[in-house]
Amino acid sequence: MVKERLDFNQGTDVYRAYEALTRLGYSFASLDSGCSRVSYSSQSAAATSGSGDKVLKTCEVWNKFSDQSSGLSSTVRSLFGEAETWALPTKSSDKSLQAQLQSIDNEIKRLRKVHHGAQDEDLKVAKGLYQFLVSPTGLAISSVDDISENSASEILIQNRANCSEYFSIFRAVFNRAGLTVNPVFVFESATGDKKAHVASAFQYGGKTYLMDSFYNGFDTPHRRWALLSLREFWAWHFNNEGLMAEKAGKIAQAEKHFQRAADLDPDNPWIPNNLGQVLAGTGRKDEAKAAFQKSISVDGQFIEPYISLGALYLNASKWKEALVPLTQGYAIQSNEGRILYNLASAHFGLGEYQKSLGFIQKAILLNSNIADYFIFRADVFSKLNRSQEAQKDRAEAQRLQNNSSSDD
């Protein structure tokens, strides 16, 4: 008979979270539900692992902790330094916020009354709430494309939201109506662009409706996406907090945020990769290298740390060392422009101009609208004594730069 065991020690934050959940009535068996995760290399949901194996892992505790965080005491919720972003108070002493809350509750009552008895009442209410939040005749929360991590209350007061903040406000408002919304990571949008971002999923009648105000829809037909758990979404929140802290020059605070993100989601390779970028920017190259290698160990098919590690060596003029991760990355994804450009740079630094030319040629075939590619190829042509071709590339680079300036 296999004995139940905890995969973490007493005195840790996760143990304190586990104690809080057991006080709420959750048994070991109910928490031992496994950990879902998103594979950022395959751009899809990965299989849930560890369900019912009688080993309670950190991620399983944080799964339930994230789900139940609004019902926990403020002392326990402060394990991560701040409360979850997707909760709204029942009432507020702030008059502006209270007016917004009252407006939301009135709209929920109106929608329930209008659609009462309809076979698809919840779906109609969900559509109505979405329109109420984003339309000019409702709260008119505007879309902004920046990195910020405001809570649902702050979003209502500021009347603006980025993609992840939209999830927080959708989750909070739908919860007041007795409806559930889950976060989604979008890899490829309805229009085919590859701008990764967060959307919100409302599931009804066996169908998932992707709410995404950036693409003007309650039912946005994104091409490639995967559901996130609240735990994974919360990890992204702290990752973004880390990026904001780094931008503000608060490096120690940034590291703390990245650690919180990794505690919540150790399977997300973006988190150590982003930490490595921050460390590299402060000159802590050995620590940055370790962070990039950690990202590779989390997901060996994830391309970003190979690019990051290669760039770290290139910036130190370590051409041979750079070739190792870049060649590994090339084997994983041979049509990645940054890999091709960096491989061309490494071979150029070694004086291997013909090899360098081959890689930059491939990069240009993939994307002929990047001026830097033509400038680099012109330099390679010059080294190969092909001056006429070098001159043509410099002229093309100038044309692209002029077009870019006029577009701005």
Buried (B, 14 or more C-beta within 10 A) or exposed (E): EEEEEBEBEEEBBBBBBBEBBEEEEBEEEEBBBBBBBBBBBEBEBBEEEBEEEEBBBBBBBBBBBBBBBBEBEEEBBEBBEBBBBBBBBEEBEBEEBEEBBEBBBEBBEEBBEEBEEEEEBBBBBBBBBBBBBBEEEBBEBEBBEEEBBBBBBBBBBBEBBBBBBBBBBBBBBBBBBEBEBBBBBBBBBBEEEEEBBBBBBBBBEEEEBBBBBBBEBBEBEBEBBBBBBBBBBBBBBBBBBBBBBBEEEBBEBBBBBBBBBBBBBBBBBBBBBBBBBBBBEBEBBEBBBBBBBBBBEBBEEBBBBBBBBBBBBBEEEBBEBBBBBBBBBBEBBEEBBBBBBBBBBBBBBBEBBEBBBBBBBBBBEBEEEBBEBBBBBBBBBBBBEBEEBBEBBBEBBEEBBEEEEEEE
